[in-house]
């Protein structure tokens, strides 16, 4: 089985989602979500400080940690498809991916964005440039 960048993104998404619901990270929040059948896990805009609300930052972080992992999976499926059909990923996608990753690295330096996704994004660009020189 050939490892593609798309499969790497799928793996990142699965690990991110599973790590998010693990007992050492956000299990307590997800138990609370499950008790509500994952419906209305927050008050949305009513929690905004602009509306004199009080945000539940742990629930917010738990949701986005899990949700980002879920978002990576279909992106990985798409990248895998493009890579298999066209042989390479479009440079515009790689640059967009690098920009998103760099923003994440800047905002949360001690994270998977820095240790996994940044090296992966650079690898994608180097790999793309090598393939472009061969052709």
N, CA, C and O atoms as CSV, one atom per row, in Angstrom:
chain,resi,resn,atom,element,x,y,z
A,1,UNK,N,N,0.848,-1.186,0.000
A,1,UNK,CA,C,0.000,0.000,0.000
A,1,UNK,C,C,0.891,1.245,0.000
A,1,UNK,O,O,1.778,1.393,0.840
A,2,UNK,N,N,0.638,2.117,-0.942
A,2,UNK,CA,C,1.408,3.351,-1.089
A,2,UNK,C,C,0.876,4.416,-0.127
A,2,UNK,O,O,-0.326,4.676,-0.072
A,3,UNK,N,N,1.783,5.019,0.621
A,3,UNK,CA,C,1.397,6.097,1.534
A,3,UNK,C,C,1.369,7.390,0.734
A,3,UNK,O,O,2.357,7.767,0.103
A,4,UNK,N,N,0.227,8.063,0.767
A,4,UNK,CA,C,0.083,9.340,0.073
A,4,UNK,C,C,-0.116,10.450,1.104
A,4,UNK,O,O,-0.397,10.188,2.273
A,5,UNK,N,N,0.032,11.676,0.653
A,5,UNK,CA,C,-0.210,12.815,1.541
A,5,UNK,C,C,-1.655,12.836,2.019
A,5,UNK,O,O,-1.935,13.238,3.148
A,6,UNK,N,N,-2.564,12.406,1.165
A,6,UNK,CA,C,-3.964,12.328,1.567
A,6,UNK,C,C,-4.171,11.347,2.704
A,6,UNK,O,O,-4.916,11.631,3.642
A,7,UNK,N,N,-3.521,10.194,2.631
A,7,UNK,CA,C,-3.637,9.201,3.711
A,7,UNK,C,C,-3.025,9.735,5.003
A,7,UNK,O,O,-3.516,9.440,6.092
A,8,UNK,N,N,-1.962,10.514,4.885
A,8,UNK,CA,C,-1.357,11.132,6.071
A,8,UNK,C,C,-2.349,12.096,6.706
A,8,UNK,O,O,-2.494,12.115,7.928
A,9,UNK,N,N,-3.038,12.902,5.889
A,9,UNK,CA,C,-4.041,13.830,6.431
A,9,UNK,C,C,-5.202,13.078,7.074
A,9,UNK,O,O,-5.706,13.490,8.119
A,10,UNK,N,N,-5.625,11.983,6.458
A,10,UNK,CA,C,-6.691,11.160,7.046
A,10,UNK,C,C,-6.236,10.641,8.407
A,10,UNK,O,O,-6.993,10.688,9.376
A,11,UNK,N,N,-5.010,10.151,8.481
A,11,UNK,CA,C,-4.463,9.647,9.741
A,11,UNK,C,C,-4.414,10.760,10.793
A,11,UNK,O,O,-4.787,10.540,11.945
A,12,UNK,N,N,-3.952,11.956,10.399
A,12,UNK,CA,C,-3.937,13.092,11.326
A,12,UNK,C,C,-5.347,13.364,11.846
A,12,UNK,O,O,-5.533,13.602,13.040
A,13,UNK,N,N,-6.334,13.329,10.961
A,13,UNK,CA,C,-7.711,13.590,11.356
A,13,UNK,C,C,-8.239,12.555,12.332
A,13,UNK,O,O,-8.894,12.899,13.316
A,14,UNK,N,N,-7.958,11.297,12.064
A,14,UNK,CA,C,-8.417,10.226,12.955
A,14,UNK,C,C,-7.751,10.347,14.323
A,14,UNK,O,O,-8.414,10.264,15.356
A,15,UNK,N,N,-6.427,10.545,14.318
A,15,UNK,CA,C,-5.702,10.674,15.590
A,15,UNK,C,C,-6.200,11.883,16.370
A,15,UNK,O,O,-6.407,11.800,17.580
A,16,UNK,N,N,-6.393,13.001,15.686
A,16,UNK,CA,C,-6.850,14.238,16.338
A,16,UNK,C,C,-8.209,14.015,16.983
A,16,UNK,O,O,-8.420,14.394,18.135
A,17,UNK,N,N,-9.123,13.410,16.255
A,17,UNK,CA,C,-10.467,13.172,16.793
A,17,UNK,C,C,-10.429,12.194,17.966
A,17,UNK,O,O,-11.064,12.433,18.993
A,18,UNK,N,N,-9.688,11.097,17.818
A,18,UNK,CA,C,-9.613,10.109,18.908
A,18,UNK,C,C,-8.899,10.682,20.130
A,18,UNK,O,O,-9.299,10.420,21.265
A,19,UNK,N,N,-7.854,11.456,19.902
A,19,UNK,CA,C,-7.147,12.078,21.015
A,19,UNK,C,C,-8.075,13.041,21.757
A,19,UNK,O,O,-8.031,13.143,22.983
A,20,UNK,N,N,-8.904,13.735,21.002
A,20,UNK,CA,C,-9.831,14.692,21.603
A,20,UNK,C,C,-10.852,14.065,22.528
A,20,UNK,O,O,-11.255,14.679,23.516
A,21,UNK,N,N,-11.270,12.860,22.225
A,21,UNK,CA,C,-12.284,12.208,23.077
A,21,UNK,C,C,-11.655,11.248,24.087
A,21,UNK,O,O,-12.367,10.576,24.833
A,22,UNK,N,N,-10.322,11.184,24.112
A,22,UNK,CA,C,-9.645,10.278,25.031
A,22,UNK,C,C,-9.800,10.768,26.477
A,22,UNK,O,O,-10.047,11.952,26.711
A,23,UNK,N,N,-9.656,9.864,27.432
A,23,UNK,CA,C,-9.806,10.246,28.844
A,23,UNK,C,C,-8.824,11.316,29.309
A,23,UNK,O,O,-9.108,12.024,30.275
A,24,UNK,N,N,-7.671,11.450,28.640
A,24,UNK,CA,C,-6.679,12.428,29.109
A,24,UNK,C,C,-6.886,13.831,28.549
A,24,UNK,O,O,-6.201,14.765,28.965
A,25,UNK,N,N,-7.816,13.994,27.616
A,25,UNK,CA,C,-7.991,15.324,27.022
A,25,UNK,C,C,-9.390,15.875,27.317
A,25,UNK,O,O,-9.558,16.636,28.269
A,26,UNK,N,N,-10.386,15.507,26.525
A,26,UNK,CA,C,-11.712,16.111,26.650
A,26,UNK,C,C,-12.830,15.110,26.932
A,26,UNK,O,O,-13.981,15.364,26.579
A,27,UNK,N,N,-12.520,14.001,27.548
A,27,UNK,CA,C,-13.547,12.980,27.798
A,27,UNK,C,C,-14.689,13.536,28.647
A,27,UNK,O,O,-15.856,13.245,28.385
A,28,UNK,N,N,-14.359,14.327,29.656
A,28,UNK,CA,C,-15.402,14.884,30.537
A,28,UNK,C,C,-16.396,15.736,29.736
A,28,UNK,O,O,-17.607,15.662,29.948
A,29,UNK,N,N,-15.862,16.544,28.817
A,29,UNK,CA,C,-16.745,17.379,28.003
A,29,UNK,C,C,-17.592,16.507,27.077
A,29,UNK,O,O,-18.778,16.778,26.888
A,30,UNK,N,N,-16.995,15.465,26.499
A,30,UNK,CA,C,-17.747,14.625,25.568
A,30,UNK,C,C,-18.798,13.783,26.269
A,30,UNK,O,O,-19.824,13.451,25.676
A,31,UNK,N,N,-18.557,13.440,27.506
A,31,UNK,CA,C,-19.604,12.759,28.275
A,31,UNK,C,C,-20.784,13.712,28.455
A,31,UNK,O,O,-21.941,13.309,28.331
A,32,UNK,N,N,-20.486,14.974,28.745
A,32,UNK,CA,C,-21.551,15.988,28.851
A,32,UNK,C,C,-22.281,16.174,27.533
A,32,UNK,O,O,-23.504,16.313,27.515
A,33,UNK,N,N,-21.538,16.177,26.423
A,33,UNK,CA,C,-22.165,16.300,25.102
A,33,UNK,C,C,-23.077,15.104,24.848
A,33,UNK,O,O,-24.200,15.261,24.369
A,34,UNK,N,N,-22.585,13.906,25.172
A,34,UNK,CA,C,-23.368,12.684,24.937
A,34,UNK,C,C,-24.645,12.686,25.771
A,34,UNK,O,O,-25.685,12.204,25.324
A,35,UNK,N,N,-24.564,13.224,26.973
A,35,UNK,CA,C,-25.759,13.292,27.817
A,35,UNK,C,C,-26.834,14.184,27.204
A,35,UNK,O,O,-28.016,14.053,27.521
A,36,UNK,N,N,-26.415,15.087,26.330
A,36,UNK,CA,C,-27.363,15.954,25.605
A,36,UNK,C,C,-27.599,15.440,24.191
A,36,UNK,O,O,-28.171,16.144,23.359
A,37,UNK,N,N,-27.156,14.207,23.917
A,37,UNK,CA,C,-27.260,13.593,22.590
A,37,UNK,C,C,-26.592,14.460,21.517
A,37,UNK,O,O,-27.038,14.497,20.370
A,38,UNK,N,N,-25.516,15.156,21.909
A,38,UNK,CA,C,-24.728,16.024,21.032
A,38,UNK,C,C,-25.566,17.142,20.417
A,38,UNK,O,O,-25.238,17.657,19.348
A,39,UNK,N,N,-26.636,17.507,21.091
A,39,UNK,CA,C,-27.499,18.598,20.633
A,39,UNK,C,C,-27.327,19.772,21.578
A,39,UNK,O,O,-27.363,19.613,22.798
A,40,UNK,N,N,-27.143,20.929,21.018
A,40,UNK,CA,C,-27.004,22.176,21.763
A,40,UNK,C,C,-25.964,22.047,22.872
A,40,UNK,O,O,-26.266,22.135,24.062
A,41,UNK,N,N,-24.736,21.835,22.433
A,41,UNK,CA,C,-23.646,21.667,23.396
A,41,UNK,C,C,-23.134,23.010,23.913
A,41,UNK,O,O,-22.313,23.055,24.830
A,42,UNK,N,N,-23.618,24.094,23.327
A,42,UNK,CA,C,-23.287,25.428,23.835
A,42,UNK,C,C,-24.455,26.361,23.527
A,42,UNK,O,O,-25.389,26.014,22.804
A,43,UNK,N,N,-24.365,27.523,24.088
A,43,UNK,CA,C,-25.394,28.534,23.833
A,43,UNK,C,C,-25.063,29.391,22.613
A,43,UNK,O,O,-25.769,30.354,22.314
A,44,UNK,N,N,-23.986,29.035,21.911
A,44,UNK,CA,C,-23.622,29.748,20.693
A,44,UNK,C,C,-23.305,31.210,20.951
A,44,UNK,O,O,-22.527,31.535,21.848
A,45,UNK,N,N,-23.903,32.083,20.168
A,45,UNK,CA,C,-23.634,33.520,20.295
A,45,UNK,C,C,-24.037,34.082,21.649
A,45,UNK,O,O,-23.506,35.108,22.074
A,46,UNK,N,N,-24.967,33.426,22.332
A,46,UNK,CA,C,-25.377,33.912,23.650
A,46,UNK,C,C,-24.249,33.789,24.676
A,46,UNK,O,O,-24.290,34.432,25.725
A,47,UNK,N,N,-23.245,32.965,24.374
A,47,UNK,CA,C,-22.080,32.862,25.256
A,47,UNK,C,C,-21.056,33.956,24.979
A,47,UNK,O,O,-20.083,34.098,25.720
A,48,UNK,N,N,-21.262,34.715,23.937
A,48,UNK,CA,C,-20.301,35.742,23.550
A,48,UNK,C,C,-20.212,36.842,24.604
A,48,UNK,O,O,-21.231,37.320,25.101
A,49,UNK,N,N,-18.986,37.239,24.939
A,49,UNK,CA,C,-18.822,38.375,25.858
A,49,UNK,C,C,-19.449,39.661,25.317
A,49,UNK,O,O,-19.814,40.548,26.089
A,50,UNK,N,N,-19.574,39.763,23.987
A,50,UNK,CA,C,-20.221,40.943,23.396
A,50,UNK,C,C,-21.694,41.038,23.798
A,50,UNK,O,O,-22.265,42.127,23.828
A,51,UNK,N,N,-22.296,39.904,24.105
A,51,UNK,CA,C,-23.702,39.872,24.514
A,51,UNK,C,C,-23.824,39.603,26.014
A,51,UNK,O,O,-24.846,39.109,26.491
A,52,UNK,N,N,-22.767,39.937,26.739
A,52,UNK,CA,C,-22.697,39.751,28.194
A,52,UNK,C,C,-22.843,38.291,28.602
A,52,UNK,O,O,-23.320,37.991,29.696
A,53,UNK,N,N,-22.439,37.403,27.736
A,53,UNK,CA,C,-22.486,35.981,28.061
A,53,UNK,C,C,-21.183,35.506,28.664
A,53,UNK,O,O,-20.195,36.239,28.708
A,54,UNK,N,N,-21.196,34.276,29.123
A,54,UNK,CA,C,-19.994,33.661,29.686
A,54,UNK,C,C,-19.675,32.415,28.867
A,54,UNK,O,O,-20.435,31.446,28.883
A,55,UNK,N,N,-18.568,32.440,28.163
A,55,UNK,CA,C,-18.183,31.327,27.305
A,55,UNK,C,C,-17.643,30.170,28.135
A,55,UNK,O,O,-16.885,30.367,29.085
A,56,UNK,N,N,-18.044,28.963,27.760
A,56,UNK,CA,C,-17.486,27.757,28.370
A,56,UNK,C,C,-16.312,27.336,27.485
A,56,UNK,O,O,-16.492,26.640,26.486
A,57,UNK,N,N,-15.120,27.765,27.862
A,57,UNK,CA,C,-13.938,27.559,27.021
A,57,UNK,C,C,-13.555,26.096,26.891
A,57,UNK,O,O,-13.037,25.689,25.852
A,58,UNK,N,N,-13.798,25.296,27.920
A,58,UNK,CA,C,-13.471,23.870,27.828
A,58,UNK,C,C,-14.362,23.172,26.798
A,58,UNK,O,O,-13.870,22.375,25.999
A,59,UNK,N,N,-15.655,23.460,26.807
A,59,UNK,CA,C,-16.553,22.874,25.811
A,59,UNK,C,C,-16.191,23.362,24.416
A,59,UNK,O,O,-16.197,22.588,23.458
A,60,UNK,N,N,-15.875,24.651,24.306
A,60,UNK,CA,C,-15.509,25.233,23.021
A,60,UNK,C,C,-14.255,24.549,22.471
A,60,UNK,O,O,-14.213,24.169,21.301
A,61,UNK,N,N,-13.239,24.396,23.316
A,61,UNK,CA,C,-11.992,23.752,22.891
A,61,UNK,C,C,-12.230,22.287,22.530
A,61,UNK,O,O,-11.691,21.797,21.538
A,62,UNK,N,N,-13.033,21.589,23.327
A,62,UNK,CA,C,-13.322,20.178,23.057
A,62,UNK,C,C,-14.012,20.022,21.709
A,62,UNK,O,O,-13.650,19.151,20.918
A,63,UNK,N,N,-15.001,20.862,21.450
A,63,UNK,CA,C,-15.726,20.778,20.184
A,63,UNK,C,C,-14.786,21.022,19.010
A,63,UNK,O,O,-14.758,20.230,18.068
A,64,UNK,N,N,-14.015,22.109,19.053
A,64,UNK,CA,C,-13.162,22.443,17.920
A,64,UNK,C,C,-12.004,21.473,17.756
A,64,UNK,O,O,-11.578,21.218,16.629
A,65,UNK,N,N,-11.488,20.931,18.835
A,65,UNK,CA,C,-10.425,19.930,18.728
A,65,UNK,C,C,-10.945,18.711,17.974
A,65,UNK,O,O,-10.303,18.231,17.039
A,66,UNK,N,N,-12.095,18.219,18.378
A,66,UNK,CA,C,-12.707,17.049,17.741
A,66,UNK,C,C,-13.124,17.373,16.304
A,66,UNK,O,O,-12.864,16.597,15.384
A,67,UNK,N,N,-13.767,18.515,16.124
A,67,UNK,CA,C,-14.306,18.898,14.818
A,67,UNK,C,C,-13.198,19.113,13.795
A,67,UNK,O,O,-13.359,18.743,12.632
A,68,UNK,N,N,-12.073,19.706,14.206
A,68,UNK,CA,C,-10.952,19.897,13.283
A,68,UNK,C,C,-10.445,18.554,12.784
A,68,UNK,O,O,-10.115,18.407,11.607
A,69,UNK,N,N,-10.382,17.573,13.681
A,69,UNK,CA,C,-9.985,16.232,13.263
A,69,UNK,C,C,-10.939,15.665,12.233
A,69,UNK,O,O,-10.512,15.066,11.246
A,70,UNK,N,N,-12.233,15.853,12.461
A,70,UNK,CA,C,-13.230,15.374,11.495
A,70,UNK,C,C,-13.097,16.094,10.158
A,70,UNK,O,O,-13.298,15.483,9.108
A,71,UNK,N,N,-12.763,17.374,10.180
A,71,UNK,CA,C,-12.603,18.135,8.935
A,71,UNK,C,C,-11.390,17.663,8.132
A,71,UNK,O,O,-11.399,17.711,6.902
A,72,UNK,N,N,-10.353,17.210,8.825
A,72,UNK,CA,C,-9.160,16.737,8.126
A,72,UNK,C,C,-9.423,15.468,7.325
A,72,UNK,O,O,-8.771,15.233,6.308
A,73,UNK,N,N,-10.367,14.649,7.771
A,73,UNK,CA,C,-10.609,13.370,7.102
A,73,UNK,C,C,-11.113,13.559,5.669
A,73,UNK,O,O,-10.511,12.991,4.757
A,74,UNK,N,N,-12.186,14.326,5.414
A,74,UNK,CA,C,-12.591,14.496,4.011
A,74,UNK,C,C,-11.573,15.271,3.173
A,74,UNK,O,O,-11.458,15.039,1.970
A,75,UNK,N,N,-10.838,16.186,3.798
A,75,UNK,CA,C,-9.773,16.877,3.059
A,75,UNK,C,C,-8.718,15.856,2.638
A,75,UNK,O,O,-8.224,15.892,1.511
A,76,UNK,N,N,-8.376,14.945,3.552
A,76,UNK,CA,C,-7.415,13.894,3.228
A,76,UNK,C,C,-7.916,12.974,2.128
A,76,UNK,O,O,-7.145,12.561,1.262
A,77,UNK,N,N,-9.210,12.648,2.157
A,77,UNK,CA,C,-9.798,11.811,1.103
A,77,UNK,C,C,-9.689,12.515,-0.241
A,77,UNK,O,O,-9.332,11.894,-1.243
A,78,UNK,N,N,-9.994,13.801,-0.266
A,78,UNK,CA,C,-9.901,14.573,-1.504
A,78,UNK,C,C,-8.458,14.659,-2.004
A,78,UNK,O,O,-8.198,14.469,-3.192
A,79,UNK,N,N,-7.529,14.943,-1.102
A,79,UNK,CA,C,-6.110,15.032,-1.482
A,79,UNK,C,C,-5.629,13.675,-1.997
A,79,UNK,O,O,-4.896,13.613,-2.983
A,80,UNK,N,N,-6.029,12.608,-1.348
A,80,UNK,CA,C,-5.650,11.265,-1.792
A,80,UNK,C,C,-6.165,10.998,-3.202
A,80,UNK,O,O,-5.440,10.456,-4.037
A,81,UNK,N,N,-7.404,11.374,-3.467
A,81,UNK,CA,C,-7.993,11.192,-4.799
A,81,UNK,C,C,-7.214,11.987,-5.851
A,81,UNK,O,O,-6.842,11.454,-6.897
A,82,UNK,N,N,-6.976,13.254,-5.562
A,82,UNK,CA,C,-6.259,14.122,-6.514
A,82,UNK,C,C,-4.857,13.572,-6.768
A,82,UNK,O,O,-4.392,13.539,-7.907
A,83,UNK,N,N,-4.199,13.147,-5.713
A,83,UNK,CA,C,-2.843,12.618,-5.842
A,83,UNK,C,C,-2.825,11.342,-6.687
A,83,UNK,O,O,-1.930,11.150,-7.510
A,84,UNK,N,N,-3.805,10.481,-6.481
A,84,UNK,CA,C,-3.854,9.224,-7.241
A,84,UNK,C,C,-4.242,9.448,-8.699
A,84,UNK,O,O,-3.714,8.773,-9.583
A,85,UNK,N,N,-5.147,10.375,-8.966
A,85,UNK,CA,C,-5.611,10.614,-10.335
A,85,UNK,C,C,-4.619,11.463,-11.127
A,85,UNK,O,O,-4.330,11.162,-12.285
A,86,UNK,N,N,-4.100,12.517,-10.510
A,86,UNK,CA,C,-3.249,13.469,-11.235
A,86,UNK,C,C,-1.760,13.305,-10.946
A,86,UNK,O,O,-0.934,13.946,-11.595
A,87,UNK,N,N,-1.411,12.467,-9.993
A,87,UNK,CA,C,-0.009,12.223,-9.696
A,87,UNK,C,C,0.638,13.241,-8.786
A,87,UNK,O,O,1.725,12.994,-8.263
A,88,UNK,N,N,-0.004,14.384,-8.585
A,88,UNK,CA,C,0.537,15.399,-7.687
A,88,UNK,C,C,-0.578,16.317,-7.202
A,88,UNK,O,O,-1.662,16.384,-7.781
A,89,UNK,N,N,-0.274,17.007,-6.136
A,89,UNK,CA,C,-1.233,17.932,-5.535
A,89,UNK,C,C,-0.971,19.315,-6.122
A,89,UNK,O,O,0.188,19.703,-6.274
A,90,UNK,N,N,-2.021,20.070,-6.456
A,90,UNK,CA,C,-1.808,21.425,-6.985
A,90,UNK,C,C,-1.027,22.304,-6.004
A,90,UNK,O,O,-1.253,22.277,-4.794
A,91,UNK,N,N,-0.119,23.067,-6.558
A,91,UNK,CA,C,0.729,23.935,-5.728
A,91,UNK,C,C,-0.106,24.942,-4.937
A,91,UNK,O,O,0.239,25.276,-3.803
A,92,UNK,N,N,-1.195,25.426,-5.524
A,92,UNK,CA,C,-2.052,26.386,-4.807
A,92,UNK,C,C,-2.622,25.777,-3.531
A,92,UNK,O,O,-2.705,26.451,-2.504
A,93,UNK,N,N,-3.014,24.503,-3.591
A,93,UNK,CA,C,-3.529,23.835,-2.391
A,93,UNK,C,C,-2.434,23.730,-1.346
A,93,UNK,O,O,-2.673,23.993,-0.167
A,94,UNK,N,N,-1.233,23.347,-1.767
A,94,UNK,CA,C,-0.131,23.185,-0.819
A,94,UNK,C,C,0.175,24.506,-0.129
A,94,UNK,O,O,0.376,24.536,1.085
A,95,UNK,N,N,0.213,25.602,-0.888
A,95,UNK,CA,C,0.489,26.914,-0.284
A,95,UNK,C,C,-0.628,27.330,0.668
A,95,UNK,O,O,-0.354,27.896,1.727
A,96,UNK,N,N,-1.870,27.062,0.313
A,96,UNK,CA,C,-2.982,27.368,1.221
A,96,UNK,C,C,-2.857,26.550,2.503
A,96,UNK,O,O,-3.072,27.061,3.601
A,97,UNK,N,N,-2.507,25.282,2.350
A,97,UNK,CA,C,-2.315,24.394,3.504
A,97,UNK,C,C,-1.187,24.920,4.390
A,97,UNK,O,O,-1.325,24.956,5.613
A,98,UNK,N,N,-0.071,25.327,3.779
A,98,UNK,CA,C,1.055,25.864,4.549
A,98,UNK,C,C,0.636,27.118,5.314
A,98,UNK,O,O,1.000,27.277,6.479
A,99,UNK,N,N,-0.109,27.993,4.686
A,99,UNK,CA,C,-0.551,29.234,5.350
A,99,UNK,C,C,-1.444,28.910,6.547
A,99,UNK,O,O,-1.264,29.479,7.624
A,100,UNK,N,N,-2.399,28.006,6.368
A,100,UNK,CA,C,-3.281,27.617,7.477
A,100,UNK,C,C,-2.460,27.001,8.612
A,100,UNK,O,O,-2.690,27.302,9.783
A,101,UNK,N,N,-1.513,26.149,8.264
A,101,UNK,CA,C,-0.665,25.508,9.271
A,101,UNK,C,C,0.193,26.552,9.989
A,101,UNK,O,O,0.324,26.496,11.212
A,102,UNK,N,N,0.775,27.492,9.262
A,102,UNK,CA,C,1.605,28.530,9.893
A,102,UNK,C,C,0.801,29.401,10.850
A,102,UNK,O,O,1.304,29.794,11.902
A,103,UNK,N,N,-0.435,29.702,10.495
A,103,UNK,CA,C,-1.298,30.450,11.421
A,103,UNK,C,C,-1.517,29.630,12.691
A,103,UNK,O,O,-1.454,30.162,13.799
A,104,UNK,N,N,-1.775,28.336,12.523
A,104,UNK,CA,C,-1.946,27.461,13.680
A,104,UNK,C,C,-0.683,27.365,14.524
A,104,UNK,O,O,-0.753,27.364,15.753
A,105,UNK,N,N,0.471,27.284,13.869
A,105,UNK,CA,C,1.750,27.217,14.581
A,105,UNK,C,C,1.977,28.509,15.369
A,105,UNK,O,O,2.429,28.466,16.514
A,106,UNK,N,N,1.669,29.647,14.766
A,106,UNK,CA,C,1.838,30.933,15.434
A,106,UNK,C,C,0.931,31.037,16.658
A,106,UNK,O,O,1.349,31.509,17.716
A,107,UNK,N,N,-0.317,30.590,16.502
A,107,UNK,CA,C,-1.290,30.750,17.582
A,107,UNK,C,C,-1.141,29.698,18.688
A,107,UNK,O,O,-1.376,29.993,19.860
A,108,UNK,N,N,-0.756,28.484,18.320
A,108,UNK,CA,C,-0.595,27.406,19.307
A,108,UNK,C,C,0.728,26.691,18.991
A,108,UNK,O,O,0.728,25.625,18.376
A,109,UNK,N,N,1.856,27.283,19.415
A,109,UNK,CA,C,3.159,26.746,19.025
A,109,UNK,C,C,3.437,25.319,19.511
A,109,UNK,O,O,4.072,24.543,18.796
A,110,UNK,N,N,2.986,24.974,20.679
A,110,UNK,CA,C,3.258,23.636,21.218
A,110,UNK,C,C,2.072,22.735,20.892
A,110,UNK,O,O,1.250,22.431,21.756
A,111,UNK,N,N,1.998,22.314,19.626
A,111,UNK,CA,C,0.849,21.518,19.194
A,111,UNK,C,C,1.232,20.631,18.016
A,111,UNK,O,O,2.355,20.679,17.514
A,112,UNK,N,N,0.285,19.836,17.596
A,112,UNK,CA,C,0.473,18.982,16.432
A,112,UNK,C,C,0.689,19.777,15.158
A,112,UNK,O,O,1.287,19.276,14.207
A,113,UNK,N,N,0.210,21.003,15.131
A,113,UNK,CA,C,0.455,21.853,13.959
A,113,UNK,C,C,1.960,22.040,13.762
A,113,UNK,O,O,2.458,21.987,12.638
A,114,UNK,N,N,2.674,22.260,14.862
A,114,UNK,CA,C,4.112,22.490,14.803
A,114,UNK,C,C,4.884,21.202,14.548
A,114,UNK,O,O,5.787,21.166,13.711
A,115,UNK,N,N,4.527,20.150,15.270
A,115,UNK,CA,C,5.335,18.933,15.253
A,115,UNK,C,C,4.958,17.938,14.169
A,115,UNK,O,O,5.775,17.091,13.809
A,116,UNK,N,N,3.741,18.017,13.637
A,116,UNK,CA,C,3.307,17.076,12.605
A,116,UNK,C,C,2.936,17.763,11.293
A,116,UNK,O,O,3.448,17.411,10.231
A,117,UNK,N,N,2.044,18.745,11.379
A,117,UNK,CA,C,1.513,19.332,10.150
A,117,UNK,C,C,2.496,20.266,9.453
A,117,UNK,O,O,2.514,20.317,8.223
A,118,UNK,N,N,3.306,21.000,10.193
A,118,UNK,CA,C,4.300,21.870,9.555
A,118,UNK,C,C,5.339,21.051,8.776
A,118,UNK,O,O,5.598,21.357,7.612
A,119,UNK,N,N,5.938,20.023,9.385
A,119,UNK,CA,C,6.857,19.205,8.586
A,119,UNK,C,C,6.164,18.536,7.393
A,119,UNK,O,O,6.747,18.415,6.316
A,120,UNK,N,N,4.917,18.104,7.597
A,120,UNK,CA,C,4.193,17.470,6.494
A,120,UNK,C,C,3.941,18.466,5.361
A,120,UNK,O,O,4.092,18.115,4.191
A,121,UNK,N,N,3.561,19.693,5.689
A,121,UNK,CA,C,3.291,20.688,4.645
A,121,UNK,C,C,4.567,21.030,3.875
A,121,UNK,O,O,4.533,21.205,2.657
A,122,UNK,N,N,5.686,21.125,4.586
A,122,UNK,CA,C,6.962,21.400,3.914
A,122,UNK,C,C,7.341,20.211,3.031
A,122,UNK,O,O,7.804,20.395,1.905
A,123,UNK,N,N,7.145,18.999,3.536
A,123,UNK,CA,C,7.408,17.793,2.746
A,123,UNK,C,C,6.569,17.797,1.468
A,123,UNK,O,O,7.069,17.452,0.398
A,124,UNK,N,N,5.286,18.189,1.575
A,124,UNK,CA,C,4.416,18.232,0.394
A,124,UNK,C,C,4.968,19.193,-0.650
A,124,UNK,O,O,4.962,18.882,-1.841
A,125,UNK,N,N,5.443,20.351,-0.218
A,125,UNK,CA,C,5.982,21.345,-1.144
A,125,UNK,C,C,7.274,20.848,-1.790
A,125,UNK,O,O,7.458,20.982,-3.000
A,126,UNK,N,N,8.165,20.279,-0.985
A,126,UNK,CA,C,9.423,19.751,-1.524
A,126,UNK,C,C,9.139,18.621,-2.510
A,126,UNK,O,O,9.729,18.567,-3.589
A,127,UNK,N,N,8.242,17.731,-2.136
A,127,UNK,CA,C,7.859,16.624,-3.011
A,127,UNK,C,C,7.278,17.148,-4.326
A,127,UNK,O,O,7.601,16.632,-5.396
A,128,UNK,N,N,6.438,18.154,-4.250
A,128,UNK,CA,C,5.808,18.740,-5.460
A,128,UNK,C,C,6.862,19.364,-6.356
A,128,UNK,O,O,6.819,19.208,-7.577
A,129,UNK,N,N,7.819,20.077,-5.745
A,129,UNK,CA,C,8.875,20.724,-6.521
A,129,UNK,C,C,9.784,19.705,-7.191
A,129,UNK,O,O,10.217,19.919,-8.323
A,130,UNK,N,N,10.080,18.605,-6.517
A,130,UNK,CA,C,10.892,17.543,-7.115
A,130,UNK,C,C,10.185,16.925,-8.305
A,130,UNK,O,O,10.806,16.675,-9.337
A,131,UNK,N,N,8.878,16.674,-8.167
A,131,UNK,CA,C,8.105,16.090,-9.274
A,131,UNK,C,C,8.033,17.059,-10.447
A,131,UNK,O,O,8.074,16.643,-11.605
A,132,UNK,N,N,7.925,18.362,-10.147
A,132,UNK,CA,C,7.847,19.358,-11.213
A,132,UNK,C,C,9.165,19.425,-11.994
A,132,UNK,O,O,9.148,19.623,-13.209
A,133,UNK,N,N,10.290,19.264,-11.321
A,133,UNK,CA,C,11.590,19.286,-12.002
A,133,UNK,C,C,11.803,18.049,-12.858
A,133,UNK,O,O,12.460,18.118,-13.897
A,134,UNK,N,N,11.254,16.919,-12.431
A,134,UNK,CA,C,11.392,15.673,-13.194
A,134,UNK,C,C,10.609,15.758,-14.494
A,134,UNK,O,O,11.062,15.264,-15.527
A,135,UNK,N,N,9.452,16.374,-14.450
A,135,UNK,CA,C,8.580,16.456,-15.638
A,135,UNK,C,C,9.042,17.507,-16.537
A,135,UNK,O,O,8.441,17.729,-17.588
